[in-house]
Amino acid sequence: MRPRRTARWLGLGLGTLLLAGCQLYWVKPGADMAAFTRDHQACVKTAGVPPGAERVLVNLDLYRACLRQQGWQRETGSSHGNPPGYFRGQESEGPVALNEVPEQTPTMERR
């Protein structure tokens, strides 16, 4: 019975390590960073409530719905690198500066 328990813990630990490197990204066929920046900033303004000048608190449900209306889709990617076209969006309610874009994960070059 002991080997079975050890195998279960080992499997759980391995699964956790594999999932630890996953993050959600926004993708849209043919879109580049400029397109994402434009749509992201517009959606932050649409979904945001201003607590002060140039900063907003973001309703994440409205933000995500806004990006979907612009043709963006959510996909799981790596926190270590992705193909071009994967963009990190807003993942916290803020406060968020209206003119900023979340830090992006470096892209991997295709071979």
C-alpha positions as CSV (number, residue, x, y, z in Angstrom):
1,M,0.0,0.0,0.0
2,R,2.9,2.4,0.6
3,P,4.2,2.3,-3.0
4,R,0.7,3.3,-4.2
5,R,0.6,6.3,-1.9
6,T,4.1,7.4,-3.0
7,A,3.1,7.1,-6.7
8,R,0.0,9.2,-6.1
9,W,2.0,12.0,-4.5
10,L,4.6,11.8,-7.2
11,G,1.9,12.1,-9.9
12,L,0.3,15.1,-8.1
13,G,3.6,16.8,-7.7
14,L,4.5,16.3,-11.4
15,G,1.1,17.6,-12.5
16,T,1.5,20.7,-10.4
17,L,4.9,21.4,-11.9
18,L,3.6,21.1,-15.4
19,L,0.7,23.4,-14.8
20,A,2.8,26.0,-13.0
21,G,4.2,27.3,-16.3
22,C,0.7,27.9,-17.9
23,Q,-0.9,31.3,-18.3
24,L,-3.9,32.6,-20.2
25,Y,-3.2,34.8,-23.3
26,W,-5.3,36.6,-25.9
27,V,-4.9,35.7,-29.5
28,K,-6.4,37.0,-32.7
29,P,-5.4,35.8,-36.2
30,G,-3.2,38.3,-37.9
31,A,-3.0,40.7,-34.9
32,D,0.2,42.3,-33.7
33,M,1.2,44.1,-30.5
34,A,-0.1,47.4,-31.9
35,A,-3.5,45.9,-32.5
36,F,-3.6,44.3,-29.1
37,T,-2.5,47.5,-27.4
38,R,-5.2,49.5,-29.1
39,D,-8.0,47.0,-28.2
40,H,-6.6,46.5,-24.7
41,Q,-6.6,50.2,-23.9
42,A,-10.1,50.7,-25.4
43,C,-11.4,47.8,-23.3
44,V,-9.8,49.0,-20.1
45,K,-11.5,52.4,-20.7
46,T,-14.8,50.7,-21.4
47,A,-14.6,48.3,-18.4
48,G,-13.0,50.8,-16.0
49,V,-14.3,53.0,-13.2
50,P,-12.0,55.9,-12.5
51,P,-10.8,56.2,-8.9
52,G,-8.5,59.1,-10.0
53,A,-6.9,60.7,-13.0
54,E,-5.5,58.4,-15.7
55,R,-6.2,55.2,-13.6
56,V,-9.2,52.9,-13.4
57,L,-10.5,49.9,-11.5
58,V,-11.3,47.3,-14.1
59,N,-14.4,45.0,-14.2
60,L,-12.6,41.9,-15.5
61,D,-15.9,40.4,-16.9
62,L,-16.6,43.5,-18.9
63,Y,-12.9,43.8,-20.1
64,R,-12.9,40.2,-21.3
65,A,-16.3,40.5,-23.0
66,C,-15.0,43.7,-24.8
67,L,-11.9,41.9,-26.1
68,R,-14.1,39.0,-27.3
69,Q,-16.3,41.5,-29.2
70,Q,-13.1,42.7,-30.9
71,G,-12.4,39.2,-32.1
72,W,-9.9,38.1,-29.5
73,Q,-9.9,34.6,-27.9
74,R,-8.4,33.2,-24.8
75,E,-5.8,30.4,-25.0
76,T,-3.5,28.7,-22.6
77,G,0.2,29.3,-23.2
78,S,3.5,29.0,-21.4
79,S,4.9,31.6,-19.0
80,H,8.3,30.9,-20.5
81,G,7.7,31.8,-24.2
82,N,5.0,31.5,-26.9
83,P,4.7,31.8,-30.6
84,P,4.2,35.3,-31.9
85,G,0.6,36.6,-31.5
86,Y,0.0,35.6,-27.8
87,F,-0.6,38.6,-25.7
88,R,-1.1,39.0,-21.9
89,G,-4.2,41.0,-21.0
90,Q,-5.5,42.5,-17.8
91,E,-5.7,39.9,-15.0
92,S,-6.4,42.1,-11.9
93,E,-8.9,44.8,-11.2
94,G,-6.2,47.3,-10.7
95,P,-6.0,50.2,-10.3
96,V,-4.6,50.3,-13.8
97,A,-3.1,53.2,-15.8
98,L,-5.1,53.8,-19.0
99,N,-2.0,54.1,-21.2
100,E,-0.2,50.9,-20.0
101,V,-0.3,47.3,-21.3
102,P,0.5,44.3,-19.1
103,E,4.1,43.0,-19.3
104,Q,4.4,40.5,-22.1
105,T,6.0,37.1,-22.2
106,P,8.9,36.8,-24.7
107,T,8.0,35.0,-27.9
108,M,9.7,31.9,-29.1
109,E,11.1,31.9,-32.6
110,R,9.6,29.4,-35.0
111,R,11.9,27.0,-36.7
